[in-house]
């Protein structure tokens, strides 16, 4: 495809290709890891639309000169924050990136009167937010507000798609992370509780036992015994 500037090219993760520039071309380029992109996603009613917009390639959308300069200024600001690495640089990067994502969404020509997000979009967006904010212990109404829907609609969409409640999915995610830390790290249980956003280690232990049927200590001991048994079995001998 031959593109004439000023133009925008956006390729989501997983897309492959190459861009060849003619001599004298000016512009800006930015590569964003998925985890950083996720943390910069704007909340509220536009969350689902922005997420859908950046999930698709954008090839050669024509820009006005002012729009092109504005995007270049955002990219330049991100680069400057990363280079100087002053206190608060990461927060500043997320701020500039959020503005950039909103600009990309607007340039993708969003529908002025947006339809309600489909149940599939709601569940996808909810799972995405849980990955980012489970450790912050967001309430269900807060997740719903970030998706631009009511808590009842979130509950209905998640139940119909997964057979589980939103809170069950959140608790499941926390238990998975807790199990990984108990199994793979040498962190104390109090440290794991704090890392997962639990202010009271005793409450974390009760939560883990209620969900898994075992205390964190018992889970860690059982996992260590299984690993030792596996490592010393005849199958492991040369």
Backbone as JSON, one array per atom type, in Angstrom:
{
  "sequence": "XXXXXXXXXXXXXXXXXXXXXXXXXXXXXXXXXXXXXXXXXXXXXXXXXXXXXXXXXXXXXXXXXXXXXXXXXXXXXXXXXXXXXXXXXXXXXXXXXXXXXXXXXXXXXXXXXXXXXXXXXXXXXXXXXXXXXXXXXXXXXXXXXXXXXXXXXXXXXXXXXXXXXXXXXXXXXXXXXXXXXXXXXXXXXXXXXXXXXXXXXXXXXXXXXXXXXXXXXXXXXXXXXXXXXXXXXXXXXX",
  "N": [[0.85, -1.19, 0.0], [0.61, 2.14, -0.89], [1.18, 5.03, 0.88], [0.22, 8.35, 1.58], [1.38, 11.17, 3.28], [0.13, 13.79, 5.54], [-0.34, 10.92, 7.57], [-1.79, 8.17, 9.41], [-0.67, 5.2, 10.92], [-1.52, 2.3, 12.51], [-0.76, -0.6, 14.22], [-1.94, -3.42, 15.79], [-0.87, -5.62, 18.5], [0.69, -8.6, 17.42], [0.24, -8.32, 14.72], [1.94, -8.46, 11.62], [4.44, -7.0, 9.52], [5.92, -4.44, 7.43], [7.21, -1.12, 7.22], [8.21, 1.12, 4.84], [10.02, 4.0, 4.39], [10.12, 6.89, 2.36], [12.91, 8.89, 1.33], [13.54, 11.73, 3.33], [11.16, 11.77, 4.69], [9.19, 12.72, 7.49], [8.25, 12.1, 10.89], [6.74, 10.28, 13.64], [7.25, 7.49, 15.82], [6.04, 4.83, 17.85], [6.28, 2.18, 20.09], [4.36, 0.07, 22.04], [4.16, -1.89, 24.9], [1.79, -4.52, 25.65], [0.9, -4.65, 28.33], [1.39, -2.1, 29.31], [-0.18, -0.64, 27.59], [-2.68, -1.58, 28.35], [-2.89, -0.57, 30.98], [-3.16, 2.1, 30.5], [-5.59, 2.49, 29.36], [-8.54, 4.38, 28.83], [-11.11, 4.91, 31.26], [-14.67, 4.49, 31.88], [-17.58, 5.28, 29.82], [-16.52, 5.14, 27.25], [-14.69, 3.13, 27.2], [-15.02, 0.47, 26.1], [-15.34, 1.05, 23.37], [-12.93, 2.34, 22.7], [-11.15, 0.29, 23.19], [-11.98, -1.61, 21.29], [-11.39, -0.17, 18.98], [-8.58, 0.08, 18.95], [-7.9, -2.5, 18.69], [-7.95, -3.19, 16.1], [-6.26, -2.98, 12.93], [-5.06, 0.15, 11.65], [-4.65, 1.68, 8.71], [-3.08, 4.14, 7.07], [-4.86, 6.29, 7.57], [-5.9, 9.48, 6.76], [-4.51, 12.51, 7.98], [-5.06, 15.76, 9.27], [-2.86, 18.58, 9.12], [-2.68, 19.98, 11.66], [-3.69, 17.91, 13.37], [-1.77, 15.92, 12.96], [0.53, 17.17, 13.98], [-0.27, 17.39, 16.63], [-0.44, 14.7, 17.47], [2.24, 13.97, 17.12], [3.38, 15.59, 19.06], [2.39, 14.41, 21.39], [3.63, 11.88, 21.26], [6.28, 12.7, 21.38], [6.33, 13.81, 23.95], [5.98, 11.53, 25.51], [8.33, 10.15, 24.9], [10.21, 11.95, 25.95], [9.62, 11.83, 28.7], [10.33, 9.19, 29.25], [13.06, 9.24, 28.69], [14.15, 11.15, 30.51], [13.27, 10.19, 32.96], [12.23, 11.17, 35.42], [10.92, 11.66, 38.8], [7.68, 10.24, 39.05], [7.48, 9.67, 36.38], [6.43, 7.37, 35.1], [3.68, 7.56, 35.62], [3.14, 9.92, 34.25], [3.69, 9.08, 31.64], [1.63, 7.18, 31.27], [-0.52, 8.94, 31.37], [-0.12, 10.61, 29.09], [-0.25, 8.61, 27.17], [-2.86, 7.69, 27.44], [-4.24, 9.92, 26.47], [-3.34, 9.82, 23.85], [-4.46, 7.4, 22.98], [-7.17, 8.04, 23.1], [-7.2, 9.97, 21.11], [-6.56, 8.4, 18.86], [-8.82, 6.79, 18.8], [-10.83, 8.68, 18.26], [-10.02, 9.48, 15.73], [-10.59, 7.2, 14.36], [-13.15, 7.44, 13.61], [-15.55, 7.2, 15.42], [-18.91, 6.14, 16.2], [-21.35, 8.59, 16.69], [-23.66, 8.44, 18.35], [-23.47, 6.06, 20.47], [-24.07, 2.57, 20.47], [-25.32, 0.29, 22.95], [-22.86, -1.7, 24.55], [-22.18, -5.05, 23.47], [-23.0, -8.22, 25.1], [-20.74, -9.9, 24.83], [-18.65, -8.05, 24.42], [-18.78, -6.75, 26.85], [-18.04, -8.76, 28.7], [-15.44, -9.35, 27.8], [-14.21, -6.87, 28.21], [-14.53, -6.66, 30.98], [-13.0, -8.84, 31.97], [-10.5, -7.99, 31.11], [-10.2, -5.67, 32.68], [-10.2, -6.82, 35.23], [-7.79, -8.19, 35.18], [-6.09, -6.04, 35.39], [-6.84, -4.68, 37.73], [-7.52, -6.34, 39.89], [-5.96, -6.67, 42.19], [-6.35, -4.3, 43.41], [-8.78, -4.44, 44.49], [-11.27, -3.55, 43.45], [-14.72, -2.58, 43.55], [-17.78, -4.16, 42.38], [-19.66, -2.26, 41.31], [-17.78, -0.28, 40.6], [-16.25, -1.5, 38.59], [-18.31, -1.77, 36.72], [-18.94, 0.92, 36.22], [-16.56, 1.73, 34.99], [-16.83, 0.4, 32.63], [-18.98, 1.63, 31.58], [-21.6, 0.81, 32.06], [-24.44, -0.56, 33.91], [-24.28, -2.09, 37.19], [-26.01, -4.26, 37.4], [-26.34, -5.02, 34.71], [-23.74, -5.79, 34.07], [-23.46, -7.98, 35.81], [-25.43, -9.72, 34.78], [-24.49, -10.19, 32.13], [-21.97, -11.42, 32.57], [-22.72, -13.68, 34.07], [-24.33, -15.09, 32.23], [-22.5, -15.64, 30.23], [-20.37, -17.01, 31.44], [-21.31, -18.54, 33.54], [-20.7, -17.91, 36.07], [-20.47, -15.53, 38.79], [-19.53, -12.02, 38.63], [-17.95, -11.4, 40.91], [-17.05, -13.92, 41.67], [-15.31, -14.49, 39.55], [-13.38, -12.52, 39.97], [-12.4, -13.25, 42.51], [-11.43, -15.75, 41.81], [-9.3, -15.05, 40.14], [-7.59, -13.76, 41.96], [-6.99, -15.9, 43.64], [-5.59, -17.57, 41.89], [-3.29, -16.01, 41.4], [-2.33, -15.88, 44.02], [-1.77, -18.6, 44.5], [0.3, -18.99, 42.63], [2.29, -17.34, 43.69], [2.68, -18.51, 46.2], [3.65, -20.94, 45.4], [5.82, -20.47, 43.64], [7.47, -18.5, 44.71], [9.55, -17.17, 47.4], [8.36, -15.57, 49.18], [7.01, -14.39, 52.28], [3.88, -15.31, 53.82], [2.49, -13.14, 54.81], [3.63, -11.13, 53.26], [2.78, -11.89, 50.71], [0.05, -11.55, 51.01], [-0.07, -8.76, 51.31], [0.95, -7.99, 48.81], [-1.12, -8.74, 47.18], [-3.05, -6.98, 47.83], [-4.4, -7.27, 50.23], [-5.12, -6.02, 53.33], [-5.15, -7.19, 55.8], [-3.46, -9.93, 56.89], [-4.54, -12.19, 58.14], [-7.18, -12.18, 57.27], [-6.72, -12.62, 54.56], [-5.74, -15.26, 54.67], [-8.04, -16.59, 55.57], [-9.74, -16.05, 53.43], [-8.4, -17.38, 51.33], [-8.48, -20.05, 52.24], [-11.24, -20.46, 52.38], [-11.87, -20.36, 49.69], [-10.27, -22.29, 48.42], [-10.17, -24.47, 50.09], [-7.98, -25.07, 51.57], [-5.46, -23.83, 53.8], [-3.16, -21.08, 53.22], [-0.58, -21.81, 54.16], [-0.77, -24.63, 54.33], [-1.27, -25.18, 51.65], [1.14, -24.37, 50.44], [2.96, -26.13, 51.68], [1.98, -28.64, 50.8], [2.36, -28.36, 48.05], [5.14, -28.18, 47.92], [5.83, -30.74, 48.85], [4.76, -32.36, 46.82], [6.35, -31.53, 44.69], [8.9, -32.32, 45.58], [8.51, -35.07, 45.68], [8.09, -35.64, 43.01], [10.55, -34.85, 41.9], [12.29, -36.7, 42.99], [11.54, -39.15, 42.08], [11.69, -42.42, 40.44], [11.43, -42.02, 37.75], [12.76, -39.73, 37.25], [15.39, -40.38, 37.37], [18.63, -40.73, 35.81]],
  "CA": [[0.0, 0.0, 0.0], [1.33, 3.4, -0.91], [0.51, 5.97, 1.77], [0.65, 9.74, 1.48], [1.24, 11.86, 4.56], [0.2, 13.21, 6.87], [-1.19, 9.74, 7.69], [-1.64, 7.4, 10.63], [-0.6, 3.74, 10.8], [-1.57, 1.66, 13.83], [-0.8, -2.06, 14.1], [-2.07, -4.07, 17.1], [0.06, -6.72, 18.79], [0.45, -9.8, 16.63], [0.27, -8.0, 13.3], [3.29, -8.46, 11.06], [4.57, -6.19, 8.32], [7.05, -3.5, 7.41], [6.93, 0.2, 6.66], [9.4, 1.67, 4.17], [9.83, 5.44, 4.25], [10.9, 7.6, 1.35], [13.89, 9.84, 1.86], [13.0, 13.03, 3.72], [9.91, 11.65, 5.44], [9.26, 13.06, 8.91], [7.14, 11.54, 11.64], [7.04, 9.73, 14.94], [6.9, 6.08, 15.98], [5.92, 4.44, 19.24], [5.94, 0.77, 20.34], [3.8, 0.03, 23.39], [3.85, -3.24, 25.39], [0.37, -4.72, 25.95], [0.58, -4.36, 29.72], [1.35, -0.64, 29.46], [-1.36, -0.2, 26.86], [-3.85, -1.87, 29.18], [-2.95, 0.31, 32.15], [-3.46, 3.46, 30.06], [-6.92, 2.54, 28.74], [-9.45, 5.28, 29.54], [-12.26, 4.27, 31.86], [-15.93, 5.13, 31.57], [-18.43, 4.77, 28.75], [-15.79, 4.95, 25.99], [-13.68, 2.08, 27.35], [-15.22, -0.63, 25.15], [-15.12, 1.54, 22.01], [-11.5, 2.58, 22.49], [-10.51, -1.03, 23.15], [-12.27, -2.21, 19.99], [-10.73, 0.61, 17.93], [-7.14, -0.2, 18.89], [-7.7, -3.93, 18.41], [-7.96, -3.34, 14.64], [-5.23, -2.16, 12.25], [-5.45, 1.4, 10.98], [-3.63, 1.88, 7.68], [-3.12, 5.28, 6.18], [-5.89, 7.3, 7.81], [-5.35, 10.81, 6.49], [-4.53, 13.45, 9.09], [-4.8, 17.17, 9.0], [-1.56, 18.99, 9.66], [-2.77, 20.18, 13.11], [-3.82, 16.62, 14.06], [-0.47, 15.25, 12.89], [1.42, 17.84, 14.93], [-0.73, 17.07, 17.98], [-0.01, 13.33, 17.76], [3.7, 13.98, 17.27], [3.68, 16.21, 20.34], [2.12, 13.39, 22.42], [4.7, 10.88, 21.19], [7.5, 13.36, 21.85], [6.23, 13.95, 25.4], [6.22, 10.2, 26.08], [9.76, 9.89, 24.76], [10.96, 12.79, 26.88], [9.44, 11.29, 30.05], [11.1, 7.95, 29.36], [14.48, 9.57, 28.68], [14.55, 11.87, 31.72], [12.96, 9.29, 34.08], [12.06, 11.93, 36.65], [9.87, 11.1, 39.67], [6.34, 10.31, 38.45], [7.56, 9.53, 34.92], [5.52, 6.33, 34.62], [2.32, 8.11, 35.65], [3.05, 10.88, 33.15], [3.62, 8.31, 30.4], [0.27, 6.65, 31.16], [-1.41, 10.07, 31.08], [0.04, 10.97, 27.68], [-0.69, 7.48, 26.35], [-4.32, 7.7, 27.47], [-4.67, 10.96, 25.53], [-3.04, 9.32, 22.52], [-5.46, 6.38, 22.65], [-8.42, 8.75, 22.8], [-7.04, 10.61, 19.8], [-6.67, 7.34, 17.85], [-10.24, 6.39, 18.74], [-11.59, 9.73, 17.56], [-9.64, 9.45, 14.32], [-11.18, 6.01, 13.73], [-14.52, 7.83, 13.29], [-16.53, 6.49, 16.24], [-20.31, 6.52, 16.02], [-21.67, 9.65, 17.63], [-24.55, 7.87, 19.35], [-22.98, 4.71, 20.57], [-24.98, 1.54, 20.92], [-24.88, -0.38, 24.15], [-21.91, -2.78, 24.23], [-22.75, -6.4, 23.46], [-22.53, -9.02, 26.24], [-19.38, -10.37, 24.58], [-17.73, -6.93, 24.67], [-18.8, -6.48, 28.29], [-17.24, -9.78, 29.39], [-14.04, -9.15, 27.42], [-13.73, -5.69, 28.9], [-14.47, -6.95, 32.41], [-11.84, -9.69, 32.21], [-9.33, -7.12, 30.93], [-10.08, -4.8, 33.86], [-9.85, -7.66, 36.37], [-6.35, -8.44, 35.09], [-5.37, -4.83, 35.78], [-7.24, -4.06, 39.0], [-7.95, -7.29, 40.92], [-5.2, -6.44, 43.42], [-6.83, -3.06, 44.04], [-10.05, -4.8, 45.12], [-12.38, -2.73, 42.97], [-16.07, -3.09, 43.75], [-18.48, -4.45, 41.14], [-20.12, -1.0, 40.7], [-16.67, 0.46, 39.99], [-15.98, -2.15, 37.3], [-19.41, -1.43, 35.81], [-18.78, 2.32, 35.83], [-15.44, 1.8, 34.05], [-17.31, -0.14, 31.36], [-20.08, 2.46, 31.11], [-22.86, 0.08, 32.17], [-24.88, -0.72, 35.28], [-23.8, -3.3, 37.85], [-26.93, -5.36, 37.06], [-26.05, -5.48, 33.35], [-22.47, -6.51, 34.15], [-23.71, -9.26, 36.46], [-26.18, -10.57, 33.85], [-23.63, -10.57, 31.0], [-20.94, -12.35, 33.03], [-23.37, -14.93, 34.46], [-24.79, -15.81, 31.04], [-21.36, -16.07, 29.41], [-19.42, -17.87, 32.16], [-21.94, -19.34, 34.58], [-20.18, -17.46, 37.37], [-20.71, -14.12, 39.06], [-18.31, -11.21, 38.5], [-17.11, -11.52, 42.1], [-16.38, -15.22, 41.62], [-14.19, -14.38, 38.62], [-12.35, -11.7, 40.63], [-11.79, -14.09, 43.54], [-10.66, -16.79, 41.14], [-8.05, -14.46, 39.67], [-6.74, -13.53, 43.12], [-6.52, -17.2, 44.12], [-4.57, -18.02, 40.95], [-2.06, -15.27, 41.69], [-1.84, -16.3, 45.32], [-1.18, -19.92, 44.33], [1.58, -18.85, 41.93], [3.28, -16.76, 44.62], [2.97, -19.52, 47.22], [4.37, -22.05, 44.78], [7.03, -20.09, 42.91], [8.29, -17.48, 45.37], [9.91, -17.4, 48.8], [7.73, -14.52, 49.96], [6.21, -14.78, 53.42], [2.44, -15.23, 53.56], [2.09, -11.75, 55.06], [4.07, -10.36, 52.1], [1.9, -12.23, 49.6], [-1.23, -10.88, 51.29], [0.1, -7.33, 51.0], [1.14, -7.85, 47.36], [-2.42, -8.94, 46.53], [-3.97, -5.93, 48.23], [-5.1, -7.58, 51.48], [-4.51, -5.29, 54.44], [-5.1, -8.07, 56.97], [-3.0, -11.26, 56.49], [-5.46, -13.2, 58.64], [-8.33, -12.21, 56.36], [-6.24, -13.28, 53.34], [-5.69, -16.7, 54.93], [-9.43, -17.09, 55.6], [-10.24, -15.97, 52.05], [-7.76, -18.44, 50.54], [-8.99, -21.34, 52.69], [-12.65, -20.55, 51.99], [-11.97, -20.54, 48.24], [-9.55, -23.48, 47.95], [-10.29, -25.57, 51.03], [-6.71, -25.22, 52.29], [-4.82, -22.58, 54.21], [-1.94, -20.8, 52.42], [0.54, -22.6, 54.66], [-0.98, -26.01, 53.91], [-1.12, -25.22, 50.19], [2.58, -24.28, 50.14], [3.6, -27.38, 52.11], [1.56, -29.72, 49.9], [3.01, -28.14, 46.76], [6.56, -28.52, 48.09], [5.92, -32.19, 48.95], [4.53, -32.93, 45.49], [7.52, -31.24, 43.87], [9.99, -33.17, 46.05], [8.2, -36.44, 45.26], [8.3, -35.72, 41.56], [11.97, -34.71, 41.6], [13.06, -37.85, 43.47], [10.93, -40.39, 41.58], [12.55, -43.19, 39.56], [11.34, -41.49, 36.4], [13.71, -38.61, 37.12], [16.78, -40.88, 37.37], [19.24, -40.85, 34.47]],
  "C": [[0.88, 1.24, 0.0], [0.54, 4.43, -0.11], [1.09, 7.37, 1.57], [0.39, 10.44, 2.8], [0.54, 13.2, 4.42], [-0.79, 12.03, 7.02], [-0.84, 8.99, 8.98], [-1.6, 5.92, 10.3], [-0.56, 3.17, 12.22], [-1.68, 0.16, 13.63], [-0.88, -2.68, 15.48], [-1.03, -5.17, 17.27], [-0.31, -7.94, 17.97], [0.44, -9.57, 15.14], [1.71, -7.96, 12.81], [3.31, -7.63, 9.79], [5.77, -5.28, 8.43], [6.59, -2.19, 6.79], [8.25, 0.74, 6.09], [9.13, 3.15, 3.9], [10.69, 5.98, 3.11], [11.86, 8.56, 2.03], [13.21, 11.17, 2.18], [11.7, 12.97, 4.49], [10.14, 12.0, 6.9], [8.05, 12.44, 9.62], [7.59, 11.05, 13.0], [6.57, 8.29, 15.02], [6.92, 5.72, 17.46], [5.53, 2.97, 19.32], [5.53, 0.64, 21.8], [3.54, -1.41, 23.81], [2.37, -3.34, 25.79], [0.02, -4.32, 27.38], [0.51, -2.87, 29.98], [0.13, -0.08, 28.76], [-2.62, -0.42, 27.69], [-4.0, -0.93, 30.34], [-3.32, 1.73, 31.77], [-4.86, 3.59, 29.46], [-7.83, 3.47, 29.52], [-10.65, 4.52, 30.09], [-13.54, 4.98, 31.42], [-16.6, 4.53, 30.34], [-17.66, 4.49, 27.45], [-14.82, 3.78, 26.04], [-13.81, 1.02, 26.26], [-14.92, -0.17, 23.72], [-13.64, 1.77, 21.72], [-10.79, 1.24, 22.36], [-10.74, -1.71, 21.8], [-11.52, -1.49, 18.87], [-9.26, 0.24, 17.82], [-6.85, -1.68, 18.68], [-7.64, -4.21, 16.91], [-6.83, -2.51, 14.03], [-5.84, -0.9, 11.66], [-4.33, 1.73, 9.99], [-3.92, 3.14, 6.87], [-4.24, 6.26, 6.37], [-5.28, 8.69, 7.65], [-5.53, 11.72, 7.7], [-4.41, 14.86, 8.57], [-3.45, 17.51, 9.59], [-1.65, 19.27, 11.16], [-2.9, 18.87, 13.89], [-2.49, 15.89, 14.08], [0.5, 15.87, 13.9], [1.04, 17.5, 16.37], [-0.3, 15.66, 18.38], [1.5, 13.25, 17.96], [4.12, 14.58, 18.6], [3.46, 15.22, 21.48], [3.23, 12.36, 22.45], [6.01, 11.46, 21.72], [7.5, 13.5, 23.37], [6.49, 12.62, 26.09], [7.71, 9.88, 26.03], [10.59, 10.69, 25.75], [10.84, 12.27, 28.31], [10.28, 10.03, 30.25], [12.6, 8.24, 29.43], [14.93, 10.2, 30.0], [14.32, 11.03, 32.98], [12.91, 10.04, 35.41], [11.01, 11.27, 37.53], [8.49, 11.29, 39.04], [6.33, 10.1, 36.96], [6.57, 8.5, 34.4], [4.08, 6.81, 34.61], [2.13, 9.1, 34.51], [2.93, 10.17, 31.81], [2.21, 7.75, 30.2], [-0.74, 7.74, 30.81], [-1.34, 10.44, 29.61], [-0.47, 9.85, 26.77], [-2.21, 7.39, 26.32], [-4.87, 8.74, 26.5], [-4.45, 10.52, 24.09], [-4.07, 8.29, 22.08], [-6.81, 7.02, 22.33], [-8.36, 9.42, 21.44], [-7.17, 9.58, 18.68], [-8.12, 6.9, 17.68], [-11.07, 7.42, 17.97], [-11.28, 9.74, 16.06], [-10.18, 8.23, 13.59], [-12.66, 6.21, 13.43], [-15.54, 7.02, 14.09], [-17.94, 6.98, 15.96], [-20.68, 7.52, 17.1], [-22.58, 9.15, 18.75], [-24.22, 6.4, 19.46], [-24.05, 3.75, 21.06], [-24.43, 0.93, 22.2], [-23.92, -1.51, 23.79], [-22.6, -4.13, 24.33], [-22.27, -7.15, 24.7], [-21.1, -9.51, 26.06], [-18.37, -9.28, 24.87], [-17.65, -6.63, 26.16], [-17.89, -7.47, 29.02], [-15.76, -9.61, 29.08], [-13.45, -7.96, 28.16], [-13.58, -5.92, 30.4], [-13.25, -7.79, 32.75], [-10.55, -8.88, 32.09], [-9.12, -6.25, 32.17], [-9.69, -5.6, 35.1], [-8.35, -7.94, 36.37], [-5.57, -7.24, 35.62], [-5.62, -4.43, 37.23], [-7.68, -5.03, 40.09], [-7.24, -7.02, 42.25], [-5.63, -5.15, 44.12], [-8.19, -3.25, 44.68], [-11.17, -3.82, 44.75], [-13.7, -3.39, 43.31], [-16.71, -3.37, 42.39], [-19.05, -3.16, 40.52], [-18.99, -0.2, 40.05], [-16.28, -0.16, 38.66], [-17.06, -1.76, 36.29], [-19.28, 0.0, 35.32], [-17.65, 2.48, 34.82], [-15.84, 1.3, 32.68], [-18.48, 0.67, 30.79], [-21.42, 1.76, 31.14], [-23.26, 0.02, 33.64], [-24.31, -2.02, 35.87], [-24.69, -4.49, 37.51], [-26.63, -5.91, 35.67], [-24.72, -6.25, 33.32], [-22.69, -7.9, 34.74], [-24.42, -10.23, 35.51], [-25.29, -11.08, 32.72], [-22.6, -11.62, 31.42], [-21.56, -13.69, 33.39], [-23.75, -15.75, 33.23], [-23.61, -16.35, 30.23], [-20.48, -17.1, 30.11], [-20.06, -18.8, 33.16], [-21.48, -18.96, 35.98], [-20.5, -15.98, 37.56], [-19.43, -13.33, 38.84], [-17.38, -11.36, 39.71], [-16.39, -12.86, 42.14], [-15.19, -15.19, 40.67], [-13.04, -13.59, 39.25], [-11.63, -12.54, 41.68], [-10.94, -15.19, 42.92], [-9.32, -16.28, 40.66], [-7.08, -14.24, 40.83], [-6.17, -14.85, 43.65], [-5.43, -17.75, 43.2], [-3.25, -17.32, 41.22], [-1.46, -15.68, 43.02], [-1.16, -17.66, 45.23], [0.17, -19.86, 43.65], [2.66, -18.32, 42.88], [3.66, -17.75, 45.72], [3.86, -20.63, 46.66], [5.74, -21.63, 44.25], [7.94, -19.11, 43.64], [8.62, -17.91, 46.8], [9.31, -16.33, 49.7], [6.98, -15.12, 51.15], [4.73, -14.6, 53.1], [1.94, -13.81, 53.81], [2.49, -10.86, 53.88], [3.18, -10.63, 50.89], [0.54, -11.55, 49.78], [-1.15, -9.4, 50.92], [0.22, -7.11, 49.5], [-0.18, -7.98, 46.63], [-3.47, -7.96, 47.04], [-4.76, -6.21, 49.49], [-4.4, -6.87, 52.63], [-4.31, -6.18, 55.67], [-4.67, -9.47, 56.52], [-3.94, -12.38, 56.96], [-6.69, -13.32, 57.74], [-7.94, -12.89, 55.04], [-6.23, -14.79, 53.53], [-7.1, -17.3, 54.94], [-10.02, -17.1, 54.2], [-9.68, -17.13, 51.21], [-8.32, -19.81, 50.93], [-10.45, -21.52, 52.3], [-12.8, -20.87, 50.51], [-11.36, -21.86, 47.79], [-9.72, -24.69, 48.86], [-9.03, -25.82, 51.82], [-6.17, -23.85, 52.69], [-3.62, -22.32, 53.31], [-0.75, -21.64, 52.86], [0.43, -24.05, 54.2], [-0.78, -26.16, 52.41], [0.36, -25.23, 49.81], [3.29, -25.57, 50.53], [3.25, -28.53, 51.19], [2.24, -29.6, 48.55], [4.48, -28.52, 46.83], [6.75, -30.03, 48.17], [5.73, -32.85, 47.59], [5.74, -32.7, 44.59], [8.69, -32.14, 44.27], [9.77, -34.61, 45.62], [8.46, -36.62, 43.78], [9.78, -35.7, 41.21], [12.79, -35.93, 42.02], [12.48, -39.19, 43.01], [11.92, -41.11, 40.67], [12.56, -42.62, 38.14], [12.36, -40.37, 36.18], [15.16, -39.08, 37.1], [17.33, -40.95, 35.96], [19.31, -42.3, 34.02]]
}
